[in-house]
Amino acid sequence: MAREIPDYVAEYLLERMVNQLPDEVLDVLVTLSPEQIEGLARVGRAFDEAGHERHLVTFSVH
C-alpha cells in the first residue's frame, strides 16, 4: 500500500538502517510526531552506545 512517509520518519529509518518493516509497524511510525520519533532515536542511540547488537534492541524494547 502506498503511503506518505514524513521526512522525519524517513530520516529515522535511514539513521537506524531499518528496512523491510511490516506494514503494521510503518502504519504506526507514520502517525508519530517528530518528538516521538526523536525519542525512539535517542533510545536507539543509547543502545548503540551501550554496545548492544541491533537484534537485541528490538527484544529489549518489547
C-alpha positions, -999 to +999 in steps of 0.1 A: +000+000+000+014+034-010+016+059+019+031+093+026+061+089+048+070+121+066+106+132+061+114+129+098+102+093+098+123+085+067+154+101+083+149+080+114+146+048+094+177+057+074+197+066+106+187+033+122+193+014+090+158-001+092+143-018+062+117-045+055+093-032+081+059-049+083+031-026+070+016-026+105+047-011+120+051+015+093+015+024+097+022+033+134+055+051+127+039+075+102+014+086+129+041+096+154+051+132+159+087+144+153+092+145+191+081+109+194+104+098+166+133+117+183+126+097+215+129+065+196+161+077+180+175+086+214+167+051+228+183+035+197+215+056+201+217+047+238+215+010+229+243+016+203+265+034+229+259+005+253+272-018+227+241-039+222+236-057+190+207-044+170+187-076+171+187-074+209+174-038+208+140-048+195+137-076+220+147-053+249+122-026+239+093-051+239 
